[in-house]
Amino acid sequence: MDFSVFSACSVPIVTGDSQFCSQKAAIYSLNFTANPPQRIFKLVDQINPSIFCIHITNYKPALFFINPEEPDENNFDKLMETSEGFSLNSESELSFTTQLDTPDTAKYKYGVHLQTSDSFLRFPSPLTSSLCTDDNPAAFLVNQAVKCTRRINLEQCEEIEALSMAYYSSPKILRVPGLRAKAEVKYSLTYTSAGEITQAGLSLLLGTVSQAVVPLEQKFEIHFIQQNTKPVLLSGNPGYVVGLPLVAGFQPQKGSGIIQTMNRYGQFTVLRSTAEQDCLAVEGIRTPVLFGYDMQSGCKLRLPQAITCQLAVKKVKNLLKGQGFPDYVAPFGNSQAQDVLDWIPVHFITQASHMKDSCQLPVALFIEVKWTKYGSLLNPQAKIVNVTASLISSPFPETDSGNERTVLISTAVTFVDASAPAKAGFRARPTINARLPFNFFFPFV
């Protein structure tokens, strides 16, 4: 087709549904500087700045229910191998399970009632109404904070058991489960990784009552703290904070969660520059990628004449990517590792020269992080929407005058604000739709 007879493309851009938050857009244009003129086609990611946009769910198994396989005489043995055992419900609603894989040592499990020397730890809470119910049991690792109302009579105040300090401080919590299935109260329980409770703390807030019969509001809390653990620092809550490291990790297998290193400054790193500019001297020395900070580093790599191109390619790749180059980056500074579908995959692109029959040696790694302002205009939160890592390669260099080859290795990180600026708008002036009485201008008219 002769494109010289056209002045422009009749359809410059083609997109899908504009309500999606992120979608592919095809851009068409004409290049009149080429001889003959050519049509240029580009496929780009278009970001919708609206806070009411629709996110696309690309995990198809999560959209459908899986039909269970019905047991019969042919597949019964196979289902028995995959199941954990039998569970039978009797009239007393007791549950019995096979004890083949159950350890002999007893320990608390999630949701199990906390047992005391005579019963269980009672945690008052409202049920069908706002009134306090004292027979509600506290469960292991289930943090709760509730409020309820209690009707009292001042003449019988001392007789009400739930208003005394001994009611909350006297129970003795068992270290492991046994053989048997005021105003503010706070329990704080410390447990180990083996499921044993090592310490129990109680905090009481007492108040005074001025009337004879009044509704008394009580607040109850229970928290579980694991022993010998430190709080996990975040890079934002929820949006990223400028200067804090990117939260990143990798997924070892499909369906699993994100694996992260405990060193938050080592989850996403790049090559670090030194005064010597020697790549072999700085091997293993990395610097973290900090949100909002554009970075550029490099060094010189001296290759002996005897080294092969394949061995040099492996050496340079390890130098540019490091030991644990991440597969995913968290969209927010407080993203959870188990929410895999919310994490942003790192798009790794390899670019090489068009010379045929030549070994391509990586020489540069360019990382582009696109982020947008998310949420309210008064308090926007920084959210990462795309991460691209481009590995640039060039032909294997020829030998210099000496016995070594010198290659310049570089790394660059760029943060791009992909959010559209807010536009000031003004509402239209209100129109007055009122009728005057027929004799309003009497007697003049």
N, C-alpha and C positions, 0 to 999 in steps of 0.2 A: 504494500500500500504506500502511495506517495503522500507523506505527511506534510510536504511543503505547501500543499494547497489549503491547509487548515491553519487558522490563526490561534485556536485554543481548543481544549477539550470541552465538549458539551456537558459532560458529567465529570467534574474534577475529582470528586471523592464519593466513595460508596461505603456505607456503613450498615450495620444491622439495626437492632432496636436501640434507640437513643436512651432508653431508661436503664440500660445495664451500666454498672459502675466501671467496667473495663471491657473493651471489645476491640476486635481487629477492624482497621479501616484501610481501604485500598485507595491510594492517591495516584491520579493520572495527570501527566503534564507532557509538554512537548519541548524538546531540546533543538532549537533552531541553530545553535552554534555547530552542531555536528553536520557532516556532509556525507550522505543526505540527512535531513532532519529525522529525528527518531522520537518515538514515544517512550516516556519513562514511567515505570510502574514501581510503586513502593508500597509495602505492607507494614503498617505501624500500629502500635498499641495506643488507643484513644482512651483517655481517662475522663469520666464524667464527674465534674466537681460537686454535683448536687449531693446533699446529705440524705436525700430520699431515694438514691439510686438502688438498683436491684443487684445483689451479688449472685453470681452464677455458681451453682453447685455442680462440680465436675466429678464428684465421687458417686457413680451410679449405684453401687451396691447399697448405699445408705438411703436410697429413695424407694426401695422395695422391701417387702417382707419375704423372708426365705421360708418356703414351705417345708415343714419338718418331715423327715422320712418316717413313715409308719413301719413299726416292727412287724415282721412276719417270720415264718420258719426258715427263710433263706438268709435274711440279714440280721437275725437276732444276735448271733455270736459277734458280728462286727460292731453292732451298737453297744454290746456289753463291754467291749474293749475300750471304746471311746468315752463311756459314761463313768461317773465317779462312784456309783453305787446305787442302792435302793433307798427309797424314803417312803415310809408307810404312815398314814394318819389313822389313829384309833379314835374312839369316841371321846377320850379325854384330850384329843388334839396334841398328843405327845408324838415326837419325831424320833425315829430310830434310824441310824445310818450304819453302814458297814464300817468296821474299825480296822480294816486291813492296812490302810495307809496312815492311820492316825497315830501321832507320837504318844508315848506313854506319859510324858510330862504335861500337866495341865497348864493352860495359859489363857489370858483374855483374848478374845477375838472381837473384831469390829461389830458393834451393835449388841454385844452380850451385856446383860444387866450386871451392874457392879454389886457384888455380894458382900454382905456384912456378917458379923458373927451370929446374928439371929435371923436376918432376913436379907433385904437388899437396900441399897442406898436410895432413899426417897428424894425425889426432885419435884417439888410442887409446881404445877402448871395448870393453865386453863384448858378445859376440854370443850364441852358444848356451849359454855358461856364464859364470862370473864371471871367467874368465881374460882378460887384456888382449889385444886384437887391434890391432896397430899399423897395419894397412892401411886403417883406416876414414878416409874423407876428411871434412874440415870443409866445410860448405856455407854460402853467403852468406846472412846475416840469420837463420840457424837457431841460436838460443842453445841450448847444451847444458851439462849438468853431470852427469857420470857417475862411477862408481867401478868399478874392476876390480882383480883380483888377479894378481900376477906372481910366478912361482916363480924364485928366483935361487939361485946358489951363490956364496958369498963368495970362493972361490978364483978364480972367473971373473967377479967383479963388474965389473972394469974393462973386460972384453971385451964386456959387454952394452951395446949401442948405446942402448937405450931408457932407460938410467940415467944417461947423460951429459948435461951441459948443452948441448953443441953440437948434440945431436939435435933440440932444440926451438928453439934460437936461431939456428942457421945457415940455415934455409930463408929465401929471399928471395921474399916474396909479390909477385906481379905487380900493378901498379896497375890494370890492366884485363885481362880474360882474353885469353890468346894464341890462336894458331891451333890448338893442340892441345887436342882434346877432353881413480926419485927418489921423490918422494912426491906432489907436487901441482904441476900446471901450469895456468896461466891465460893465455889469449890475450884481448887487448882490441883490437878493430879499429875504427877511425874511418872512416866513409864519408860521401860527399856525396849530395845529392839526385839527382845525375846517375849514381849507381851506381859511383863511383870510390872506391877505398880510399886514404886519404891518410896514415894512420898505423897502425902495428902495435906493440902493446906486449906484453911477456911478463913473467910473474911466476912464480918458481920457489920452492918450499918443499922444502929438502933435509932428509934425516933420516939416522940411523945405524942399522945392523943389528948385532945382538949375537950372533946364532947363525949357524952354518955354512950351513944351508939352511932358509930360512923363507919363507912366502908373504908377499910385499910388496904392500900395497894402495896403488894410485895413483889420484889424483883429477884429472880433466881438465875444464876449463871454457873456454868461448869466448863472448864477448859482443860485440855490435855496437852502436856508439853513433853516432848521426847528428851531423854537424858543425853547430855554431852552433845548437843547440837547447837549450831549457830544460825542466826537468821540469814536468809538468802537476800543479798542486795539486788536491787532492781536498777534498770537503766531508764526507768520512767514509770509513771502511774497515771493513765495508761500510756500516753504518748512519750516518745523518746525525748531525753534531755540533751541539749547540745554539750558535747564534751564527754559523754559517757559511752562505754563500749557497746558495739552491736551485739545483740543476743543471737547466737547462731549454734548450729549443731548438725548432726547427720542422722539419717534413718538407716539402721543396719539391714532391715528387711521390710518388705511391704506389709503394712498393717500394724507395725510396731510404733512406739512413741519416738520422740526426738531424744537422742543421746547428746548430752552436753558435758564438757569438761568443767570441773569444779572451779578452775581459774577463769573468772569472768572476763579477764583481760587477755585470755588466750583462746577464745572461741572463734574469733575472726581476726587474723593477723596478716601482715604483709612484710616484705623484705625491709630491713632497717639499714639505713646508710650510716657509714662510719667515715672517719677522717682518712683512713688508709685506702678506701675505695677498692678493697680486695674482696671479691665475692667468697673466696674460700675461707677468709678470716672471719666473715660475718655469717657463715653457714650455721643455721640454727638460732641466730639472734633475730627475733621478730619484734614488731611493734604493733599494738592493737589498732584496729580501725575504729575511730571515735566518730560518733554521729555528728554530722554537720561540719566536719573538718576535712577539707580537700588535702590530699597528701601526695607526695611524689618522692621516690627514692630510687637509688641505683648503685651499681658497682661495676667493676671491671673483672672479667673472667679470663684468665690466661690458660689456654688449652695447649698442652704439649703436642708436638707434631705427630707423635705415635698414636694419639687417641683417635678412636673411630667416631663417626658422626652419631651412630646409634647410642653409644655410651655417653657422648656429650649431651644428647637430647634428654636422656634420663636424668643426668646430673642437673641440667638447667631447670627441668620441670620441678624436681624436688626443691630446688633453690627458690623458685618463684611461688609455688603453691604451699610449701611447708609440709609438715607431717600430717596435719589434720585439716585439710581445706573443707569447709562446711558445704553441705548440700542444701540446707534450709536456713533462712533468716526469719526471726520473729517479726511480725508486723508492728507490734507494740513493745514497749520496754518491760511490760509485766506479763507477756504471753506465757501460757502454761505449756509444758512440753507434751502433755497428752492431747492437746488440741491440734493434731497434725494438719487437719484440713485448713486451719487458719494461717499456717506458716507459709512464707513465700519461698518457692524453690529458686535456687541460684542457677540461672541460665548460663551454661558454659559454652562459649563460641571459640572455635579455632580458625584463625585467619592466616593463610600462607600465600606466598607469591605464586605467580602463574608459570614459573619456569619448570619445565618438565625434566624428568630424570635427574633431579637434584634433591639432596637430603635437606630437609627443612629444620632449622635450629630455632627453638623458641628464644626470643630476645626481650619480650615485654609482656606484661600483664596489666590490662586496664580494667578497673572495676568501676561500674557506674551504678549508683544507688538512687533510685527515684522515690521520692516521698511526697506526701500531700498533707494538707491541713485538714484534719478530721474533727467533726463535732461542731460545737457552737462557735459562732464568729467572735464572741466575747472571750472565749477561752479555747482556742483551737489546739488540738493535740496532733503531734507529729506521728504519721503512720507511714511505714515503708510499703510501697506497692509493687516494686520491681527491683531485682538485682541481676545485673549482667556482668559476667567476667569474660573478657576477650583475651585470648592468648595469641599474640602476634609472633609469626615465625618468618625467617628469612633464610636464603640459601647458606649452606655451610661455608664459612669464610676460607679463603685461600691462605697458605702459609706466608707469614711476613718475612722480612729479610733475615730474621733470626730463626730459631727453632720453635717458636711459640706463635699461637694465634691469640689475638686480643679481641674479646667480644664485650660490648656494652650491654648490660642487663638493667632494665628499668621497670618500675612498678608505679602505677598512679591510681588514686582513688578520687572519684568525683561524686558529689551529692547534687542532685538536680531536683528543684522544687517543681513538681508536676501539677500543683494545684492552681486553679484559675483564680485570678484576683476577684474579690467581691466588688460588685457594682452597686453604686448608690442609687436608690430608687425613691420616687415620691408618689404618694397616693394622689389620685385625682380629686379635685375639689368636689365637695358634696353638692348635689343638686337639690334645690328646694321644690318640692312637689306639694304645694298647698293652694287651696282655693279660698278666695275672699267671699264673704257673704254678699248677696246680691244688692243690699242696701248700704254697702260700706261707704260709698262716696255721697250718700244722701245728706243734705239737699242740693249738693253742688252739681251732681249729675243726675 
